[in-house]
Amino acid sequence: MAKVKKSRAKVVNAARVEVKSEVKPGVKSASPAHHDGSIEPAKGKLGVMIPGMGAVATTFVAGVEAVRKGIAQPIGSLTQMGTIRLGKRTDGRSPKIKEFVPLAGLNDLVFTGWDIFEDNMYAAAQNAGVLERDLLAKVKGRLSAITPMKAVFDHNYVKKIDGPNVKKGKNKLDLAEQLRQDIRDFRKSSGASRLVTIWCASTETFIEPSAAHQSLKALEKGMKENDENIAPSMVYAYASLMEGVPFANGAPNLTVDIPAMHELAHERELPICGKDFKTGQTLMKTVLAPAFKARLLGLSGWYSTNILGNRDGEVLDDPGSFKTKEESKLGALEHILQPALYPELYGNIFHKVRINYYPPRGDNKEGWDNIDIFGWLGYPMQIKVDFLCRDSILAAPIVLDLVLFLDLAQRTPELRRLGIQEWLSFYFKSPMTAPGLYPEHDLFIQLIKLKNTLRHLKGEELITHLGLEYYD
Ligand SMILES: NC(=O)c1ccc[n+]([C@@H]2O[C@H](COP(=O)([O-])OP(=O)(O)OC[C@H]3O[C@@H](n4cnc5c(N)ncnc54)[C@H](O)[C@@H]3O)[C@@H](O)[C@H]2O)c1
């Protein structure tokens, strides 16, 4: 008998060894035992650099100033209001996230940005028309002091707008060098100990991954030769990473989601994430679709349309920019519903997304969804969603959280060396993942992933929701 036991033990060990050897290099176990425990403290100021000082950027900065002054609440921000359960349900430990991990405080944030228009942040916020004049007046001093640096811009990538505040250079590499100088200057003038860049500029025209994107060498050569597949957003991303600054992409452009940028981020241990803030309609989609799949309800069609009257809406009226957005919005359903696994339920879905520029609504978008589902024995049903939302009000807390979490990642060796920060998928319509890995779109899986990442970093038990021990 003893012999049998021993050989069984050997089999178990062999199986363990086999499982271990299947783990790909660079993909680490999520066990708390593996975290290296070192998160550098958030000492000094954090400089936030924003290409695109439009509706989202100004609503974010004005909001941070208002919260600092104590005249408003940071509603919608997980870093400011969210809690995290630690240990068992019976332990009663649910600290605020900002008390659990060392995040920069709002008082430590300093801002700068680039735009093709010369308006300072106060004037730009007035033009955007998102926030009330009374509120803006209370933060006017700070906002007026933020004037945009000259942008790297090319009308061919954003057809609906043009502006005077644009850099000139002999090629894209030269423009990148000018941006790098801006970054160095801001680091010095602001006294910031750390920086992050977050793209809040217009959606660029659709670009397919091409040869110039495949390696850092090809990208630099392409920039020198003004390759048309290298968009201005890529020039910003390159400049940031070369200056050692993490980069988040709030728009659906490829930008940092190309092999050359992955390489740069990985080599220099710089956090990157994107694409496209998940705010209104896609937020709802990634909540409802998981519910259908959980209950095995079929889906035959999902028609989504929007009316939007801000500058973003105007930019998206151009077919090239719309195509970039459309691709980003369409991906979520396919990945959540997994038609290959459930062909009877999701094998034949008609999914349509429209965005219509309608100036009277300004930033107050209306997103309609008509959803055709079917249940038991194939009987059809319909769901209508009419979300009268405010685009930038939904986006601003996402910008804040991304800034603070990217900064956390750059102070955490275990995260920064990954480059792509998939744990921040929660905030994106089209989350960046390692090449070949399908993205998680389900909002609640994304939230569990985010919170488990934080627990893991702090050496806390991951929460699996198994819960058998409560009944022992
Ligand atoms: N608000 C939302 O809910 C939401 C959600 C997801 C994504 N987004 C994306 O966020 C971005 C910003 O949205 P917004 O509503 O603030 O738009 P906006 O038009 O108000 O602001 C964009 C700003 O970017 C500037 N710009 C364009 N190209 C630039 C460049 N190359 N360099 C510097 N500045 C440049 C424009 O002049 C403009 O001021 C858009 O790409 C939008 O698609 C917004």
Ligand as a Chemical Component Dictionary entry (heavy atoms), coordinates in Angstrom:
data_LIG
# 
_chem_comp.id                   LIG 
_chem_comp.type                 NON-POLYMER 
_chem_comp.pdbx_formal_charge   0 
_chem_comp.three_letter_code    LIG 
# 
loop_
_chem_comp_atom.comp_id 
_chem_comp_atom.atom_id 
_chem_comp_atom.alt_atom_id 
_chem_comp_atom.type_symbol 
_chem_comp_atom.charge 
_chem_comp_atom.model_Cartn_x 
_chem_comp_atom.model_Cartn_y 
_chem_comp_atom.model_Cartn_z 
_chem_comp_atom.pdbx_ordinal 
LIG N1  N1  N 0  -16.290 61.584 -23.744 1  
LIG C1  C1  C 0  -16.399 60.293 -23.915 2  
LIG O1  O1  O 0  -17.332 59.685 -23.429 3  
LIG C2  C2  C 0  -15.347 59.555 -24.677 4  
LIG C3  C3  C 0  -15.378 58.169 -24.630 5  
LIG C4  C4  C 0  -14.407 57.453 -25.310 6  
LIG C5  C5  C 0  -13.435 58.112 -26.018 7  
LIG N2  N2  N 1  -13.439 59.455 -26.082 8  
LIG C6  C6  C 0  -12.402 60.081 -26.896 9  
LIG O2  O2  O 0  -11.712 61.047 -26.152 10 
LIG C7  C7  C 0  -11.208 62.023 -27.053 11 
LIG C8  C8  C 0  -11.558 63.404 -26.525 12 
LIG O3  O3  O 0  -12.956 63.624 -26.547 13 
LIG P1  P1  P 0  -13.513 65.096 -26.348 14 
LIG O4  O4  O 0  -14.982 64.980 -26.222 15 
LIG O5  O5  O -1 -12.736 65.804 -25.311 16 
LIG O6  O6  O 0  -13.167 65.748 -27.773 17 
LIG P2  P2  P 0  -12.858 67.274 -28.087 18 
LIG O7  O7  O 0  -13.028 67.423 -29.550 19 
LIG O8  O8  O 0  -13.633 68.186 -27.201 20 
LIG O9  O9  O 0  -11.336 67.436 -27.681 21 
LIG C9  C9  C 0  -10.295 66.914 -28.421 22 
LIG C10 C10 C 0  -9.216  67.967 -28.508 23 
LIG O10 O10 O 0  -8.093  67.395 -29.141 24 
LIG C11 C11 C 0  -7.473  68.395 -29.928 25 
LIG N3  N3  N 0  -6.580  67.710 -30.859 26 
LIG C12 C12 C 0  -6.882  66.992 -31.966 27 
LIG N4  N4  N 0  -5.767  66.466 -32.500 28 
LIG C13 C13 C 0  -4.748  66.841 -31.706 29 
LIG C14 C14 C 0  -3.358  66.589 -31.717 30 
LIG N5  N5  N 0  -2.802  65.851 -32.671 31 
LIG N6  N6  N 0  -2.605  67.121 -30.729 32 
LIG C15 C15 C 0  -3.156  67.861 -29.743 33 
LIG N7  N7  N 0  -4.472  68.143 -29.685 34 
LIG C16 C16 C 0  -5.255  67.634 -30.653 35 
LIG C17 C17 C 0  -8.637  69.135 -30.538 36 
LIG O11 O11 O 0  -8.252  70.415 -30.964 37 
LIG C18 C18 C 0  -9.609  69.189 -29.345 38 
LIG O12 O12 O 0  -9.446  70.353 -28.576 39 
LIG C19 C19 C 0  -11.818 61.707 -28.422 40 
LIG O13 O13 O 0  -10.902 60.983 -29.195 41 
LIG C20 C20 C 0  -12.980 60.831 -28.064 42 
LIG O14 O14 O 0  -13.356 59.959 -29.115 43 
LIG C21 C21 C 0  -14.365 60.201 -25.409 44 
# 
loop_
_chem_comp_bond.comp_id 
_chem_comp_bond.atom_id_1 
_chem_comp_bond.atom_id_2 
_chem_comp_bond.value_order 
_chem_comp_bond.pdbx_ordinal 
LIG N1  C1  SING 1  
LIG C1  O1  DOUB 2  
LIG C1  C2  SING 3  
LIG C2  C3  SING 4  
LIG C2  C21 DOUB 5  
LIG C3  C4  DOUB 6  
LIG C4  C5  SING 7  
LIG C5  N2  DOUB 8  
LIG N2  C6  SING 9  
LIG N2  C21 SING 10 
LIG C6  O2  SING 11 
LIG C6  C20 SING 12 
LIG O2  C7  SING 13 
LIG C7  C8  SING 14 
LIG C7  C19 SING 15 
LIG C8  O3  SING 16 
LIG O3  P1  SING 17 
LIG P1  O4  DOUB 18 
LIG P1  O5  SING 19 
LIG P1  O6  SING 20 
LIG O6  P2  SING 21 
LIG P2  O7  DOUB 22 
LIG P2  O8  SING 23 
LIG P2  O9  SING 24 
LIG O9  C9  SING 25 
LIG C9  C10 SING 26 
LIG C10 O10 SING 27 
LIG C10 C18 SING 28 
LIG O10 C11 SING 29 
LIG C11 N3  SING 30 
LIG C11 C17 SING 31 
LIG N3  C12 SING 32 
LIG N3  C16 SING 33 
LIG C12 N4  DOUB 34 
LIG N4  C13 SING 35 
LIG C13 C14 SING 36 
LIG C13 C16 DOUB 37 
LIG C14 N5  SING 38 
LIG C14 N6  DOUB 39 
LIG N6  C15 SING 40 
LIG C15 N7  DOUB 41 
LIG N7  C16 SING 42 
LIG C17 O11 SING 43 
LIG C17 C18 SING 44 
LIG C18 O12 SING 45 
LIG C19 O13 SING 46 
LIG C19 C20 SING 47 
LIG C20 O14 SING 48 
# 
